[in-house]
Amino acid sequence: MNPKIVLRIISYLLLILCAFMLTAVAVALYFREFAVVPAFMVPVALTVVIVGLFLLVTRNSGRSQPSFKDGFLFVSGGWALAAALGALPFYLSGTIPSYCDAYFESISGFTTTGASILTEIQSLPRAILFWRSLTHWLGGMGIVVLTVAILPLLGVGGLQLVKAEAPGPTVDKITPRIAETAKYLWYIYLGMTIVETLLLMGGGMGFLDALTHTFGTVATGGFSTMNISVAHFDSAYIDWVITFFMVIAGMNFVLHFRLLTGNLQNLFVNTELKAYLLIFFTATLMIAGKLHLEVYQSFTEALRYSAFQVASILTTTGFATADYEKWPYMAQAILLLLMFVGGCSGSTGGGIKVIRIVTLFKQAVNEMKYLIHPKAVFPLRFSGQVVGKTIVYAISGFFFLYITILLLVTFAVSLAGVDLLSALTAALATLGNIGPGFGVVGPTKNYAHFPDFVKWVLSFAMMAGRLELYTVFVLFTPMFWRR
Amino acid sequence: MNPKIVLRIISYLLLILCAFMLTAVAVALYFREFAVVPAFMVPVALTVVIVGLFLLVTRNSGRSQPSFKDGFLFVSGGWALAAALGALPFYLSGTIPSYCDAYFESISGFTTTGASILTEIQSLPRAILFWRSLTHWLGGMGIVVLTVAILPLLGVGGLQLVKAEAPGPTVDKITPRIAETAKYLWYIYLGMTIVETLLLMGGGMGFLDALTHTFGTVATGGFSTMNISVAHFDSAYIDWVITFFMVIAGMNFVLHFRLLTGNLQNLFVNTELKAYLLIFFTATLMIAGKLHLEVYQSFTEALRYSAFQVASILTTTGFATADYEKWPYMAQAILLLLMFVGGCSGSTGGGIKVIRIVTLFKQAVNEMKYLIHPKAVFPLRFSGQVVGKTIVYAISGFFFLYITILLLVTFAVSLAGVDLLSALTAALATLGNIGPGFGVVGPTKNYAHFPDFVKWVLSFAMMAGRLELYTVFVLFTPMFWRR
């Protein structure tokens, strides 16, 4: 392990975040919100001084590359510190008077969870709301990927870092060099952001509302600048635009790259994409049918609200256009099931992810085949390729860990005297980076009422979920710290 | 596949059940409940005639042994038909006027779930209550194990049948011959039954109440002859006796055998047993502490109610001495977690089982070690022995299938317009063969109010859970039916 190099890369990461904080200052100046400027400038100045001095002092520490272990330490540490820095504007501006709450809001932003402790949102300074949504955007594609894209100096070790941030079963390399891949991913992301913003402005949204809601969409975040989320705009056009982009953001960005470079073949053989779309359309139609029967007279309207909410939950975004807790229980049960799924690998979505669900399903079916023909060999195929046992093993371990942590976090939340469904879905909505759950954390509620220790536990759950568990939990094994 | 031989063994199984039905007739005659005698005698007579004729006609069909596939077909078919036969006395006596309800009660009995559709229990004919509890006792150790124990003519194929009924990760053979092993297991079971019955009678219970509650305990079933379950007796002595035997019944019966034959060494190295006791004591103490603070003045009383309920849920029995839905949410959350665990392998308990939880936990930890040292080899040890990858693979598949079916059954229950927590715990309580859940299926409620299709789904879940999923689901694969 090389703590110095880890701290150096974290320093770069924090400096990049400071640069983005300055855009929030620009927003403050534009809207003449001078009072909040220090809330951004003080953390920026402090970070630049401390981190700059550190970089200066350690500049002769050699050009050794980060190791395996360094990667885990950097990513977990980098995320925790990024959230700590990102919380300062909320705290220093007085918008969120408790630092625990500010940290919760910040990590919820970076992890693209979208769980909020804010009750009154619309009246807050626009620079604060902009920063709040910007954390989504930065965290969506990954702050580590961003660092690697901006700083090619990381060289070979960069792949290890990116893998630790998104340790999913497939880290497809688009180009041989990881820094280049990271750059392409960010270009696609940026392109999506521009297109959606323009489309939303076309629907009558102001620039800032369009931009912040786009951040919340393409990052599958879910923070809105409105108290009642996207329902505020009450526009079928806006709902459909956001639905479309949520579904797109929940897909593997490598597929978007292939599509843009004219490589369509990949799309049709991609098992994960097919399963993802199948889940989306099935759930949407089932809920739409039920809503049409019991809530909305027009099927078009039922479809609009159903598609939006299914996309929002499946992709782990968390926007709301309806209070789904007033829907028939059958529709609620489908949403609960979707909370266990999540987006595709390589997307900005969280959760268990479609690729793992499909792999485990195929493995379970294979086990039945082995019962019938114990001596035969049934290879597990995914997108036409055989998946090795080691990968299935890792996914199995992930799934068990996910359910176990889910239940332990449920228990922790229940210590606050919260009913079981609320506790369970609060755990599910944070671990899966979704945002809203059911009961006291339902779509019209928020996380303000929890005691501090629950907020810290949920903050941890958000980070562990975003970094797909292992990157965080490996730090808790004694073996990691052994020489 | 050989349908004739499958039907022949099922015939034997049904004849054995008929013999046990006659004991219920004896109870009816003793208590002068002559009106219910035909409800037992008609099914017995019909079964003997039909099955007897079938056996007579096919007696020259050769002595071929049941194959692999035959085993699955026999066990699933045998259980489904046993429940169908066992439901007839409820139905024909008019005690349960709907056959769907009667089937639910019967399969709930045989699978030792203990979920009931009865609201008024105490006033029912004693022969009916005796039969209801007897189904627990027969299903607890396994009706297939019973058939194999009674009919040594099955020979070698018997092991395959027993394995299909309890396809857990370890089917330890006590003796080289499976028929002998089956006999020993039933002897231990019988011994436990006699001792607990005597101890309960010593606490002031009448013979029939003592016997039926013993059936519910040693089989980890949960049917009581009282409307408010074991709470009816309101006796610390009775509570502790039942608690003790629930814990014993949740252990691997092979360990009981080893203990009785003086082989103590096995107990101390058994990883599953250690984990099981650790879970039991930790959960009991945590809940007792909380109950002492908020509900009961005396710690002894808090401990009594806590230990009883923890044992009841962990071992998947389902008896109740308190309405745990009125307990602090923290205590409820622990009970919810325990519903995901279940008893030990080779016990009469259901659920995922401790052995699987521990194995998966060890595997998840191993995955972290592989992240740190990708090229090292970390064998997974259980009770001092290395567990092969094939077994871990099968357990992983089981766990995923369990959670998936749990969520799908939750969805099915929600179709009845039931809230999510009730739907989820109804699924959990039937799939895990527990009995009571939360909400509309809480410890003071029952399953009567569900529409028929939900009762059929839950009946299926109980059977699938009891036969540990694969034995039932393998029948749904096209490969099974291919030549």
Interface residues (C-beta under 8 A of the other chain):
Chain A: F68 K69 F72 P328 Y329 M330 Q332 A333 I334 L336 L337 F340 L360 F361 Q363 A364 V365 N366 E367 M368 K369 Y370 L371 I372 H373 P374 K389 V392 Y393 A394 S396 G397 F398 F399 F400 L401 I403 T404 L407 L408 T410 F411 S414 L415 G417 V418 D419 L420 L421 A423 L424 F438 Y470 F473 V474 T477 M479 F480
Chain B: F68 K69 F72 P328 Y329 M330 Q332 A333 I334 L336 L337 F340 L360 F361 Q363 A364 V365 N366 E367 M368 K369 Y370 L371 I372 H373 P374 K389 V392 Y393 A394 S396 G397 F398 F399 F400 L401 I403 T404 L407 L408 T410 F411 V413 S414 L415 G417 V418 D419 L420 L421 A423 L424 F438 Y470 F473 V474 T477 M479 F480
